[in-house]
């Protein structure tokens, strides 16, 4: 029997968050209390904002229903571990649809997990090899959660950074925003040593830690972190414009290609055109387009057109054919 009222309320809430209707008698048996106590505890949960619905009848059942706002969620050990592992797996690979909100959720969850559960999450993660498409660079979940916490807490952040040419540096920054392009994670931050704004690819970041020193966010020169990242990628020529026509309906192409490549525009009911920007190499994009089971024509850039031609010739040779 649970005599501690707060502990009993948490246990009751955990039971109600299972998507089913609980007879009052069953809840009383589970908690080791009377049905009258269950009714009082249900009233307390309602006062705290939990929308508990009661049904009339001999048994009198209770169900937690959707409300106007999301009250605090109670998870048992198994549920917490499952959610943390799932968020880690998605966040570490910049999967399309796993954005900054997911990373913030992971940071919050791992901050409150008991040490025994954090060990279970880490053990399970270390023993698991995810099967991914290889479309994006991987990022350690710990890197994401540390940086997300520093962004949310407006704390200065130190980390080691490896540039494109392999040069290693140490950076002291005021982290502003985490952004995902679908393939990669980026940090937009003010670099204190260089007295200027910078973008950092998170797969090149290591050993991040929040210093504890607070800062007041500066005003971005572009107004938004997304726009600053876009302009920064163009300046560094990491991104380029492409133009491709597919011999397939727009809805089919949109369903099969990564969303970060853009949205195809219908040409007619049997074809569409995709114009967008990519931060991947033209060789990678050529392979990604070739994986789409449909005829396509590359209009630009010339580098992508050349890569498609080279890929076609290589595949022809691999099949024992001849090239023109």
C-alpha positions in Angstrom: 0.0 0.0 0.0 1.3 3.5 -0.9 0.7 5.8 2.0 2.7 8.8 0.6 0.1 10.9 -1.3 2.6 12.5 -3.8 4.1 9.1 -4.6 0.6 7.6 -4.9 -0.5 10.4 -7.3 2.5 9.8 -9.5 1.8 6.0 -9.6 -1.9 6.7 -10.4 -0.9 9.2 -13.2 1.5 6.6 -14.6 -1.3 4.1 -14.8 -3.8 6.5 -16.4 -1.3 7.5 -19.1 -1.7 4.0 -20.5 -4.2 4.4 -23.3 -7.1 2.4 -21.8 -10.0 2.8 -19.4 -9.3 1.8 -15.8 -12.1 0.5 -13.6 -12.1 2.2 -10.2 -11.7 -1.1 -8.4 -8.7 -2.1 -10.4 -7.0 1.2 -9.7 -7.8 0.8 -6.0 -6.2 -2.7 -6.0 -3.1 -1.5 -7.9 -2.6 1.3 -5.4 -3.6 -0.6 -2.3 -6.2 2.0 -1.3 -10.0 2.3 -1.2 -12.1 3.4 -4.1 -12.9 6.6 -2.2 -9.2 7.4 -2.0 -9.0 6.8 -5.7 -11.8 9.3 -6.3 -10.1 11.9 -4.2 -6.8 11.4 -6.0 -8.5 11.7 -9.3 -9.9 15.1 -8.2 -6.4 16.2 -7.2 -5.1 15.3 -10.6 -7.9 17.3 -12.2 -6.9 20.3 -10.0 -3.4 20.0 -11.3 -4.6 20.2 -14.9 -4.8 16.6 -15.9 -8.0 15.9 -17.9 -9.3 12.7 -16.3 -12.6 11.5 -17.7 -14.9 9.3 -15.6 -17.6 6.9 -17.0 -20.6 6.0 -15.0 -21.6 2.4 -14.2 -21.2 -0.3 -11.6 -17.4 -0.3 -12.0 -16.9 3.4 -12.8 -13.9 3.7 -15.2 -11.3 6.4 -15.6 -9.4 7.5 -18.6 -6.8 10.3 -19.3 -8.0 12.3 -22.3 -6.4 15.0 -24.5 -6.7 18.5 -23.0 -6.0 22.0 -24.1 -2.5 22.0 -22.7 0.1 19.3 -22.1 0.6 18.7 -18.3 3.8 17.1 -17.0 4.3 13.5 -18.4 5.2 10.7 -16.1 7.3 7.8 -17.5 8.3 4.5 -15.9 11.9 3.3 -16.3 11.3 1.2 -19.5 9.4 4.0 -21.2 12.1 6.6 -20.4 14.9 4.4 -21.7 13.0 3.6 -24.9 12.3 7.3 -25.6 15.9 8.4 -24.9 17.3 5.7 -27.1 14.9 6.6 -29.9 15.7 10.3 -29.7 19.4 9.6 -29.6 19.3 7.4 -32.7 17.4 9.9 -34.7 19.3 13.0 -33.5 22.7 11.5 -34.2 22.0 11.1 -37.9 20.2 14.4 -38.7 17.3 12.4 -40.0 14.7 14.3 -42.0 11.9 15.3 -39.6 14.1 15.2 -36.5 14.6 18.9 -35.9 15.7 21.2 -33.1 12.6 20.4 -31.0 13.6 16.7 -30.8 17.1 17.7 -29.6 15.6 19.9 -27.0 13.4 17.1 -25.8 16.4 14.8 -25.6 18.4 17.3 -23.6 15.5 17.8 -21.1 15.0 14.0 -20.8 18.7 13.2 -20.2 19.0 16.0 -17.7 16.4 14.4 -15.4 17.2 10.7 -16.0 18.7 9.0 -12.9 22.2 7.9 -13.3 21.2 4.2 -13.4 18.9 4.9 -16.4 21.5 7.0 -18.2 23.9 4.0 -17.9 21.2 1.8 -19.4 20.7 4.2 -22.3 24.4 4.5 -23.0 24.9 0.7 -22.8 22.1 0.0 -25.2 23.3 2.7 -27.6 26.8 1.3 -27.5 25.6 -2.2 -28.3 23.4 -1.1 -31.2 24.5 -0.4 -34.8 21.9 1.7 -36.6 21.1 0.8 -40.2 21.0 4.2 -42.0 21.1 5.3 -45.6 24.4 7.0 -45.3 22.9 10.3 -46.5 24.3 12.4 -43.7 27.2 12.8 -41.4 26.7 11.4 -37.9 26.8 13.5 -34.7 27.2 12.2 -31.2 23.9 12.6 -29.3 25.9 13.9 -26.3 27.2 16.7 -28.6 23.7 17.7 -29.5 22.3 17.7 -26.0 25.2 19.7 -24.5 24.9 22.3 -27.2 21.1 22.4 -27.0 21.3 22.9 -23.3 23.8 25.8 -23.7 21.6 27.4 -26.3 18.5 27.2 -24.1 20.4 28.3 -21.0 22.3 31.1 -22.9 25.6 29.8 -21.6 28.9 30.4 -23.3 30.2 27.2 -25.0 33.7 25.9 -25.6 34.5 23.1 -28.1 37.2 21.7 -30.4 36.5 22.3 -34.1 38.0 20.6 -37.2 37.8 22.7 -40.3 37.3 21.4 -43.8 41.1 21.1 -44.4 41.5 19.2 -41.1 43.0 22.1 -39.0 42.0 21.8 -35.4 41.1 24.8 -33.2 39.5 25.6 -29.9 36.5 27.9 -29.9 34.7 30.0 -27.3 31.3 31.0 -28.5 27.9 32.4 -27.6 25.6 29.7 -29.1 22.5 31.1 -30.7 20.7 28.3 -32.5 20.9 24.7 -33.7 19.7 24.0 -37.2 19.2 20.8 -39.2 19.3 20.8 -43.0 18.0 17.2 -43.0 21.5 15.8 -43.7 23.6 17.8 -41.3 23.4 19.7 -38.0 24.8 23.2 -37.8 25.4 25.6 -34.9 25.0 29.4 -35.5 27.0 31.1 -32.8 29.0 34.3 -32.1 32.7 33.5 -32.0 34.2 35.5 -29.2 37.9 35.0 -30.3 37.1 36.2 -33.8 34.5 38.8 -32.7 32.1 37.7 -35.4 29.2 35.4 -36.2 30.1 31.9 -37.5 28.4 28.6 -38.5 29.8 25.3 -37.3 29.1 21.8 -38.7 28.4 19.6 -35.7 30.0 16.5 -37.1 33.3 18.5 -36.9 32.7 19.5 -33.3 34.1 17.6 -30.3 34.4 18.0 -26.6 31.8 20.6 -26.1 31.0 22.0 -22.7 29.0 24.8 -21.3 31.2 27.2 -19.2 28.4 28.4 -17.0 29.0 32.0 -18.0 25.7 33.6 -19.1 25.4 36.0 -22.0 22.7 38.2 -23.5 22.1 37.1 -27.1 23.3 39.5 -29.7 21.3 40.5 -32.8 22.0 38.5 -35.8 22.9 40.5 -38.9 20.4 38.6 -41.0 17.5 38.6 -38.6 17.1 34.8 -38.5 19.5 31.9 -37.9 18.2 30.0 -40.9 18.9 32.9 -43.3 22.4 33.4 -41.8 23.2 29.7 -42.3 21.9 29.8 -45.9 24.1 32.9 -46.7 27.1 31.4 -44.9 26.8 28.2 -47.0 26.7 30.1 -50.2 29.7 32.2 -49.2 31.7 29.1 -48.5 30.4 27.5 -51.7 29.2 24.5 -49.8 25.8 24.9 -51.4 25.0 25.1 -55.1 21.8 25.4 -57.1 20.6 22.4 -59.1 17.8 21.9 -61.7 16.4 18.4 -62.5 13.4 17.2 -64.5 11.8 13.9 -63.5 9.6 11.7 -65.8 7.2 11.1 -62.9 4.4 12.9 -61.1 5.4 15.6 -58.6 3.7 13.8 -55.7 5.6 10.6 -56.4 9.0 12.4 -56.5 8.2 14.4 -53.3 7.4 11.1 -51.5 10.7 9.4 -52.5 13.3 12.2 -52.3 14.6 13.8 -49.1 12.6 16.9 -48.2 15.8 19.0 -47.8 16.3 18.9 -51.6 13.2 21.0 -52.1 9.6 20.5 -53.4 9.1 19.5 -57.1 6.8 21.5 -59.3 4.5 19.8 -61.7 5.2 20.2 -65.4 2.3 18.0 -66.4 0.6 15.0 -64.9 3.5 12.7 -65.9 6.6 14.9 -65.1 7.9 17.5 -62.7 10.8 19.8 -62.2 13.0 20.1 -59.0 14.9 23.3 -58.4 16.8 23.7 -55.2 20.1 23.9 -53.4 22.4 21.2 -52.0 25.3 21.2 -49.6 26.4 17.8 -50.6 29.0 17.1 -53.3 27.7 16.8 -56.9 29.0 13.2 -56.9 26.8 12.4 -53.9 23.8 14.0 -55.4 24.3 12.2 -58.7 24.2 8.9 -56.8 21.1 10.0 -54.8 19.2 10.9 -58.0 20.2 7.6 -59.6 18.7 5.7 -56.7 15.3 7.1 -57.6 13.5 4.6 -59.9 12.6 7.0 -62.6 14.1 8.7 -65.7 15.5 12.2 -65.0 17.4 14.9 -66.8 19.9 17.2 -65.2 19.8 20.8 -66.5 22.4 22.4 -64.1 24.9 22.8 -62.7 27.6 21.5 -65.2 29.4 19.8 -62.3 26.3 17.7 -61.5 25.8 16.9 -65.2 29.4 15.7 -65.4 29.1 13.5 -62.4 25.9 11.9 -63.7 27.7 11.1 -67.0 30.7 9.7 -65.2 28.4 7.6 -63.0 26.5 6.2 -66.0 29.8 5.3 -67.8 31.1 3.6 -64.7 27.9 1.5 -64.2 27.9 0.6 -67.9 31.5 -0.7 -67.6 30.6 -2.6 -64.4 27.9 -4.4 -66.3 30.3 -5.4 -69.0 29.0 -2.9 -71.6 30.7 -0.2 -73.6 30.5 3.5 -73.3 30.0 5.8 -76.3 
